[in-house]
Amino acid sequence: MNIERPKRPPRKSATLVNYREDPLYPRIVRATDEILKKSNVVRPIDVLVGMGQLTPAQLEDWRAGRIPYLERVIAGNLMRLSRLLRILRFHVHDLKLVPSVTAYQGGRRSSPALRFTKTGDAKLERVYATHFLWPGKKPFHERDREDRE
């Protein structure tokens, strides 16, 4: 007996208009809030760790060069990961965090740059390597009410 599964309608791409309705959004918000309680910098890799998509041990192995590219060990498929990163960019923009591209080097000076993707696509590598900084003088969680609006 062959049972057909009902096909899900394809998920719409996250846009500036609808990204808050995406099921990933609350998890991204929680992870980002936890990061901003401790730091004024949100890094996509920290959000992935905070969401359970990546373990600290996997992250350390990647930094040490034992994993050739980070996407190899991130839980979930690449479409979902792409959506997650897009929603993260929309969310940190709403928080008024400033993007800053950062170079990721291996553990030694002579080590090559760490790769996030299998293909090494420059645009995707840049998305992963972009950190988001709180430009205020006070820590993010102590910002004034005017800053929140």
C-alpha positions in Angstrom: 0.0 0.0 0.0 1.5 3.3 -1.1 0.4 6.3 1.0 1.0 9.7 -0.5 1.9 12.5 1.8 0.2 15.7 1.3 2.5 18.2 -0.3 3.2 21.4 1.5 2.9 24.6 -0.4 6.3 26.0 -1.0 7.4 28.5 1.7 7.5 32.0 0.5 10.8 33.8 0.7 11.3 35.9 3.8 10.8 39.6 2.9 10.9 42.8 4.8 7.1 42.7 4.9 6.5 39.1 6.1 9.7 37.9 7.9 8.1 38.3 11.4 5.5 35.7 10.4 8.2 33.0 9.7 8.3 30.2 12.2 12.1 30.8 12.6 11.7 34.4 13.7 10.9 33.8 17.4 13.9 31.5 17.7 16.1 34.1 16.0 14.8 36.8 18.4 15.5 34.7 21.5 19.0 33.8 20.4 19.8 37.4 19.5 18.4 38.7 22.8 20.6 36.2 24.7 23.7 37.3 22.8 22.9 41.0 23.4 22.6 40.4 27.1 26.3 39.5 27.2 27.7 41.4 24.3 27.2 44.3 21.9 28.0 42.1 18.9 25.8 39.6 17.1 27.5 37.1 14.9 25.6 34.7 12.7 27.6 31.7 14.1 26.6 32.7 17.7 22.9 32.8 16.6 23.3 29.3 15.1 24.8 28.0 18.3 22.1 29.8 20.3 19.4 28.1 18.2 21.0 24.7 18.5 21.9 24.5 14.8 25.6 24.3 15.6 27.4 23.0 18.8 30.3 24.9 20.4 32.5 21.8 19.8 31.7 21.8 16.1 32.5 25.5 16.0 35.8 24.9 17.7 36.7 22.0 15.4 36.0 24.3 12.4 38.2 27.1 13.8 41.0 24.6 14.4 40.7 23.4 10.7 39.3 20.0 11.5 36.1 20.7 9.5 36.7 22.0 6.0 33.7 24.3 5.8 31.1 25.2 8.5 27.9 24.4 6.5 29.0 20.7 6.6 28.1 20.5 10.3 25.2 23.0 10.6 22.0 21.2 11.4 19.2 21.6 8.7 19.2 22.1 5.0 20.8 25.0 3.1 17.4 26.5 2.1 16.4 26.8 5.7 19.8 28.2 6.6 19.6 30.8 3.9 16.1 31.8 5.2 17.5 32.0 8.8 20.4 34.3 7.7 18.0 36.5 5.8 15.6 36.9 8.7 18.5 37.6 11.0 19.6 40.5 8.8 16.1 42.0 8.9 15.9 41.6 12.6 19.3 43.2 13.4 18.5 46.0 11.1 15.3 46.7 13.1 17.5 46.7 16.2 19.7 49.4 14.6 22.8 47.2 14.7 25.5 48.1 12.3 27.0 45.5 9.9 30.7 44.9 9.9 32.5 42.3 7.7 35.1 40.3 9.7 37.9 38.1 8.4 37.9 34.5 9.8 41.4 33.1 9.9 42.4 29.6 11.0 44.1 28.9 14.3 47.6 29.7 13.1 48.9 32.8 11.3 49.9 30.7 8.3 46.5 29.0 8.2 44.2 29.9 5.3 41.0 31.8 5.8 38.2 29.7 7.2 35.4 28.7 4.9 31.8 28.8 5.7 30.5 27.2 2.5 31.5 24.2 0.4 31.6 26.3 -2.8 33.5 29.3 -1.3 30.9 31.7 -3.0 32.1 35.2 -2.0 28.6 36.6 -1.5 27.6 33.7 0.9 31.0 33.9 2.7 30.4 37.6 3.3 26.9 36.9 4.7 28.3 34.5 7.3 31.3 36.8 8.1 29.2 39.9 8.8 28.9 40.8 12.4 26.3 43.2 13.7 27.5 45.8 16.2 25.5 48.0 18.6 26.9 51.5 18.0 25.7 53.0 21.3 28.0 53.9 24.2 26.0 51.9 26.8 25.5 48.1 26.5 22.6 47.2 24.2 20.4 46.0 27.1 20.9 49.3 28.9 20.0 51.5 26.0 17.7 54.5 26.5 14.0 54.3 25.7 14.5 56.8 22.8 17.0 54.3 21.2 14.3 51.6 21.2 11.9 53.5 19.1 
